[in-house]
Amino acid sequence: MKTLPSAHQLQRLPLTAAMLLAFTSLGFSASTIELNQPYAPAGENYSITALQNLTPLTLDGGTSAGVNPNVNLEFQGGFGVRYENAYGQLTDFGIGLYDASCAPGIQTASTGLNIAFDQLVSSNGLSATLGDFHLNEFSTDADPSKVAPTISIYGIGNLLLGNFSTADILASHAVSLLTSLDPIAKTDLWKLNLSALVGPNVQVSGFTLAADTHNGGGSLMVVNSDPYFLVGVNGCDCAAVPEPGSAFLILSAGLGALIIIRRRNRDLFSSK
């Protein structure tokens, strides 16, 4: 987010972003809606679970107890987190750092959203649409009040494929602008490309979004931060799994047969 693409580099909007723009451009607004935990969007192959008490960057220590997702808080169509503060009060928020200093041993913690796929999906074309960073194609630096995303990505058996900070995301050119900030509709949407982080043809079981301790401009964040939101997940295609008759197994069988034939020929000639 530190170096932003020019207008001619803007990418085609995904369906969720197009629907969001159509909704806001007509002047509609909606109140915050609390969702069940976990929340399974209709017609999608993933579920969304809200988390709190995440340690930034490593994203460990999180809990889903007393937390649930919300939508339409500050950003129409954006999923956030309704968390329970140290006093047991439910607080609507997005994905960001919050003041949990009253909890024992916790100074800075992040809310987050975990995306769990129904089955393994391919990293090819896999991305998350994020919103509300208050930036456009003319921005030269990040909004100092806004946090930036950090993400943990999981593979086969939910094993960790990697934790990626904002600096990692920028260095991998994994984020790009989808729609510029509209002063009325307040919609700036961003594409976070997971394949740019874990590589192509990787099997992914899910990922967790949270807030970095630094924003896209490198500024150290303090609690409470101004959060961002998840708008949608794109390219959730099932991962290719080798099956009997696949090219890999046929090649393996062919090599095995060739080795056996060569050994037989060697034994035949050595016996003469």
Secondary structure as the mmCIF struct_conf table of DSSP 4:
data_model
#
loop_
_struct_conf.conf_type_id
_struct_conf.id
_struct_conf.beg_label_comp_id
_struct_conf.beg_label_asym_id
_struct_conf.beg_label_seq_id
_struct_conf.end_label_comp_id
_struct_conf.end_label_asym_id
_struct_conf.end_label_seq_id
BEND BEND1 THR A 3 THR A 3
HELX_LH_PP_P HELX_LH_PP_P1 LEU A 4 SER A 6
HELX_RH_3T_P HELX_RH_3T_P1 ALA A 7 GLN A 9
HELX_LH_PP_P HELX_LH_PP_P2 LEU A 10 PRO A 14
HELX_RH_AL_P HELX_RH_AL_P1 LEU A 15 SER A 25
TURN_TY1_P TURN_TY1_P1 LEU A 26 GLY A 27
STRN STRN1 ILE A 33 GLU A 34
BEND BEND2 GLN A 37 PRO A 38
STRN STRN2 TYR A 39 TYR A 39
TURN_TY1_P TURN_TY1_P2 ALA A 42 GLY A 43
BEND BEND3 ASN A 45 ASN A 45
STRN STRN3 TYR A 46 LEU A 54
HELX_LH_PP_P HELX_LH_PP_P3 THR A 55 THR A 55
TURN_TY1_P TURN_TY1_P3 PRO A 56 THR A 58
BEND BEND4 GLY A 61 GLY A 61
STRN STRN4 THR A 63 THR A 63
TURN_TY1_P TURN_TY1_P4 ALA A 65 GLY A 66
STRN STRN5 ASN A 68 VAL A 71
BEND BEND5 LEU A 73 PHE A 75
TURN_TY1_P TURN_TY1_P5 GLN A 76 GLY A 77
STRN STRN6 PHE A 79 GLU A 84
TURN_TY1_P TURN_TY1_P6 ALA A 86 TYR A 87
BEND BEND6 GLY A 88 GLY A 88
STRN STRN7 LEU A 90 PHE A 93
STRN STRN8 ILE A 95 ILE A 95
BEND BEND7 GLY A 96 GLY A 96
STRN STRN9 LEU A 97 ASP A 99
TURN_TY1_P TURN_TY1_P7 SER A 101 CYS A 102
BEND BEND8 ALA A 103 ALA A 103
TURN_TY1_P TURN_TY1_P8 PRO A 104 GLY A 105
BEND BEND9 GLN A 107 GLN A 107
STRN STRN10 THR A 108 SER A 122
BEND BEND10 SER A 123 SER A 123
TURN_TY1_P TURN_TY1_P9 ASN A 124 GLY A 125
STRN STRN11 SER A 127 GLY A 131
TURN_TY1_P TURN_TY1_P10 GLU A 137 PHE A 138
BEND BEND11 ASP A 141 ASP A 141
TURN_TY1_P TURN_TY1_P11 PRO A 144 SER A 145
STRN STRN12 LYS A 146 LYS A 146
STRN STRN13 PRO A 149 TYR A 154
HELX_RH_3T_P HELX_RH_3T_P2 ILE A 156 ASN A 158
STRN STRN14 LEU A 160 PHE A 164
HELX_RH_AL_P HELX_RH_AL_P2 THR A 166 ALA A 171
TURN_TY1_P TURN_TY1_P12 SER A 172 HIS A 173
STRN STRN15 VAL A 175 THR A 179
HELX_LH_PP_P HELX_LH_PP_P4 SER A 180 ASP A 182
TURN_TY1_P TURN_TY1_P13 PRO A 183 ALA A 185
STRN STRN16 LEU A 189 ASN A 193
BEND BEND12 LEU A 194 LEU A 194
HELX_RH_AL_P HELX_RH_AL_P3 SER A 195 VAL A 198
TURN_TY1_P TURN_TY1_P14 PRO A 200 ASN A 201
STRN STRN17 GLN A 203 ALA A 211
BEND BEND13 THR A 213 THR A 213
STRN STRN18 HIS A 214 HIS A 214
TURN_TY1_P TURN_TY1_P15 GLY A 216 GLY A 217
HELX_LH_PP_P HELX_LH_PP_P5 SER A 219 SER A 219
STRN STRN19 LEU A 220 LEU A 220
HELX_LH_PP_P HELX_LH_PP_P6 MET A 221 MET A 221
BEND BEND14 VAL A 223 ASN A 224
HELX_LH_PP_P HELX_LH_PP_P7 SER A 225 SER A 225
STRN STRN20 ASP A 226 ASP A 226
STRN STRN21 TYR A 228 TYR A 228
STRN STRN22 PHE A 229 ASN A 234
HELX_LH_PP_P HELX_LH_PP_P8 ASP A 237 ASP A 237
STRN STRN23 CYS A 238 CYS A 238
HELX_LH_PP_P HELX_LH_PP_P9 ALA A 239 ALA A 240
TURN_TY1_P TURN_TY1_P16 PRO A 244 GLY A 245
HELX_RH_AL_P HELX_RH_AL_P4 ALA A 247 SER A 271
#
